[in-house]
């Protein structure tokens, strides 16, 4: 591990719904960087309503660990980040597999894929961290990760 990696955590995102991209260092020298967290909250907002919420820092740390484990510099493709209660209710009523009390509404969940890495590899890396839930949706081409209780589906 280089000195930079010890003191910095960087993530890259691409929002497939808005076309926005972000690469930001969100943690450096022992602290989260407020401006970077604000930028992350914006790109992970509910694209249907424009509502932003504070994303869980443990989720960001988990994503960083997964990306590091997969040795990737690619941006996570965001299928779903934060969801407003209105959006979640609509999805719950119209889509199978959407939890009524989804952790997406608390900023503790994200649905992603990672270009250049097989979906099964992304799932395996997330499971290996033993943090929160990991859902595998190969037919929809994404992996769900959250910082709730440890569970897999």
N, C-alpha and C positions, 0 to 999 in steps of 0.2 A: 504494500500500500504506500502510495506517495504521500509526501507531507501535505499536498493540496487536498487529497482525499480525506486525510485525518481531520482537517480543519474546515472542509466545505462539503456541503451536500447540494447537488444540482439535479434538477429534473427538467425534462422537456415534454411538452404536450402539444397535440394537434387535435383541435375540436372538429370532428367530422361534420357537425351540424352547422357551425358558423364559419369554418375555414380559418379560424384564428390559430396561430402558433405561439408558443411561449417556451423560452429556455431561460431558466433563472436559478441562481444560487439562493436557496431558501434558508440555509443554515451555515453559519461560519463562526469559527473560533468560539464554539460553545453556546451560541445563541441563534434563535430563529430571527430572520430578518423581516420586520413588519411590512415593508414595501413589497417584498417578494411574495409574502403570504397574501397580500391584497391582490396582486397580479394573478396568483393561483386561484383565489376565490372567484375572480372575474372569469377566467377561462373555463372554470368548472361550474359556472352558474347554470341554472335551469334555463336552457335555450328556448323553451316554450314561453316562459313568463319574463325572463330577464332577471329573475330574483337571484341575488347572491347570498351566500351564507359562509360563515367561517368553516373551512375544512379542517378536520382533525389532524393535528400535527403528527400523531402516531401513524395515521394513514399515509402521510407524505413520507415519513421515515420508512414505512413498509415498502412503498413504491421504489424508493431509492435503493433499499436492500435488494429488492427483486431485480431491478435493472442492473445493479452491480453484479449480482450472482450470474446474470445472463450475459455479462460483459457486452452490453449494448450502449451505444450513444444515440440510438434512435429515439424519437418522440413517442410516448405512449399515445395511441389513438383513443380519444375519449368517446365512448358510446353514451355513457350517462355518468354524470358527476352528482352535484347537488340536485335534489328534486324538491320543488315546493310541495306542500300538502295537496294543493289543487292538481298539480301534474301527477303526483303519485296516485291520487284517488282515480283520476281518469285512466291511467295505465293499469291500475289494479282491476278496474271494471272492464277494461277492453283487451287485456293481454294476460295470458296465463303466466304464472311464475313471478308475478310482482306482489311482494308482501304488502299487506295493508299498513303495517307499521315499519316500513322499510327504513334501514339505516341511512339510505340516501338523503332522507329528510333531515338527518342530524349532521350531515357532512362527514359521515363515517364510512361511506361506501363509494365505490367507483367501478364502472364496467369499462374494460379496456382490452385492447390487443396491442401487440408490439411488432411492428414490421421487421422482417428479417429473422423472427423467431417463431417456431411452430407454437400454436396455441397450447398444445400439450406440455411443451417446455415451460411456457409462462405459468400454467397451472401448477406444475411440479415445483417451480421456484417459489411460488407464493405459498404453497402447502408447506414447503420445507422451513419456512420462517416460523411456523406454529403460532401465528398471530391472527386472531379473528377468523372470519369465514371466507371460504373460497368456493365459488360456484363455477362450474365448467359448462359452457354453452357452445359447443362446436358448431351446431347448426346455425347459430346466429353470429358466430365468429367473435366471441368475446369471453373473457374471464371476469367474474365478479370478485372483488376483494373488499373486505371490510374489517373494521376493528372491534366488532362485537365479540361474542363468545366464540371459541375455537370450534369450527364445524366445517364439513365438506359435503358438497353435493355435485 
